[in-house]
Amino acid sequence: MKKIQKIISFSLICFLFLVLLNSEAYADVFEELAKKTTDFAEGFRKLAIVLSGFGIIMFTFLAISGKINFKHLGYIFICLFFLSGVGAMIVYIVDGNVGLNFKDTIDDAVVSEGHSSSL
């Protein structure tokens, strides 16, 4: 039992020493990991959108033909709606903006078409 405790404490000391010794490499590894994770999540998001679209079409035909209940189709729609909202909420919490750029004023719409905004 004491031998195991010595091995664990020695491993912990070596780990802490290595972490404190290589602070620059530590930061670079996590930046690269964050970039790769973001790239994977963006690709997975596109795949999930396509699969959920096919799923909605499939479950709609199943509900029309009577194979599943319309209540289940409603549950699927609600879950996909909340899933899309959670993604936007996470981006808002992490970055502070969702990235939605709406041109919702008349001045912006007129300027975007090349006309002057003298309304």
C-alpha positions as CSV (number, residue, x, y, z in Angstrom):
1,M,0.0,0.0,0.0
2,K,2.8,2.4,0.8
3,K,4.5,1.6,-2.4
4,I,1.5,2.6,-4.4
5,Q,1.2,5.9,-2.4
6,K,4.9,6.6,-3.2
7,I,4.4,6.0,-6.9
8,I,1.3,8.2,-7.0
9,S,3.0,11.0,-5.1
10,F,6.1,10.8,-7.3
11,S,3.9,10.8,-10.5
12,L,2.0,13.9,-9.2
13,I,5.3,15.8,-8.4
14,C,6.7,14.9,-11.9
15,F,3.5,16.1,-13.6
16,L,3.4,19.4,-11.7
17,F,7.1,20.0,-12.5
18,L,6.5,19.4,-16.2
19,V,3.5,21.6,-16.3
20,L,5.3,24.5,-14.6
21,L,8.4,24.0,-16.7
22,N,6.6,24.1,-20.1
23,S,4.0,26.9,-19.8
24,E,4.3,28.0,-23.4
25,A,3.8,24.6,-24.8
26,Y,0.9,24.2,-22.5
27,A,-0.9,27.2,-24.0
28,D,-0.1,26.3,-27.6
29,V,-1.5,22.8,-27.2
30,F,-4.8,24.1,-25.9
31,E,-5.1,26.8,-28.6
32,E,-4.6,24.1,-31.2
33,L,-7.1,21.8,-29.5
34,A,-9.7,24.6,-29.3
35,K,-9.2,25.3,-33.0
36,K,-9.6,21.6,-34.0
37,T,-12.6,21.2,-31.7
38,T,-14.3,24.3,-33.3
39,D,-13.6,22.9,-36.8
40,F,-15.1,19.6,-35.9
41,A,-18.2,21.2,-34.3
42,E,-18.8,23.3,-37.4
43,G,-18.6,20.3,-39.6
44,F,-20.8,18.2,-37.3
45,R,-23.4,21.0,-37.1
46,K,-23.8,20.9,-40.9
47,L,-24.2,17.2,-40.8
48,A,-26.7,17.4,-38.0
49,I,-28.8,20.0,-39.9
50,V,-28.9,17.7,-43.0
51,L,-29.8,14.6,-41.0
52,S,-32.5,16.4,-39.0
53,G,-34.0,17.7,-42.2
54,F,-34.3,14.1,-43.6
55,G,-35.6,13.0,-40.2
56,I,-38.3,15.6,-40.2
57,I,-39.4,14.5,-43.7
58,M,-39.3,10.8,-42.8
59,F,-41.3,11.3,-39.6
60,T,-43.8,13.5,-41.3
61,F,-44.5,10.8,-43.9
62,L,-44.7,8.2,-41.1
63,A,-47.2,10.4,-39.2
64,I,-49.4,10.9,-42.4
65,S,-49.4,7.2,-43.2
66,G,-50.4,6.4,-39.6
67,K,-47.2,4.5,-38.5
68,I,-46.5,7.0,-35.7
69,N,-48.7,9.4,-33.7
70,F,-48.7,13.1,-34.6
71,K,-47.9,13.7,-30.9
72,H,-44.5,12.1,-31.5
73,L,-43.9,14.2,-34.6
74,G,-44.6,17.3,-32.5
75,Y,-42.1,16.1,-29.8
76,I,-39.5,15.8,-32.5
77,F,-40.2,19.3,-33.9
78,I,-40.0,20.8,-30.3
79,C,-36.8,19.0,-29.5
80,L,-35.1,20.1,-32.7
81,F,-36.3,23.7,-32.1
82,F,-34.8,23.7,-28.6
83,L,-31.6,22.0,-29.9
84,S,-31.1,24.8,-32.4
85,G,-31.7,27.4,-29.7
86,V,-29.2,25.8,-27.3
87,G,-26.5,26.1,-30.0
88,A,-27.2,29.9,-30.4
89,M,-27.3,30.3,-26.6
90,I,-23.9,28.6,-26.1
91,V,-22.3,30.9,-28.8
92,Y,-23.9,33.9,-27.1
93,I,-22.5,32.9,-23.7
94,V,-19.0,32.2,-25.0
95,D,-18.6,35.0,-27.6
96,G,-21.1,37.6,-26.5
97,N,-22.8,37.7,-29.9
98,V,-24.8,35.3,-31.9
99,G,-23.6,36.6,-35.3
100,L,-27.1,37.6,-36.6
101,N,-26.9,40.6,-38.9
102,F,-30.4,41.8,-39.8
103,K,-31.1,44.8,-42.0
104,D,-34.3,45.7,-40.3
105,T,-34.5,49.4,-40.7
106,I,-35.7,51.3,-43.8
107,D,-32.5,53.4,-43.9
108,D,-30.3,50.3,-44.0
109,A,-32.4,48.7,-46.7
110,V,-32.3,51.8,-48.8
111,V,-28.6,52.3,-48.4
112,S,-27.9,48.6,-49.2
113,E,-29.7,49.0,-52.6
114,G,-27.5,51.9,-53.5
115,H,-30.1,54.7,-52.9
116,S,-29.5,57.7,-50.6
117,S,-31.1,57.7,-47.2
118,S,-32.9,61.0,-47.5
119,L,-36.3,59.8,-46.3
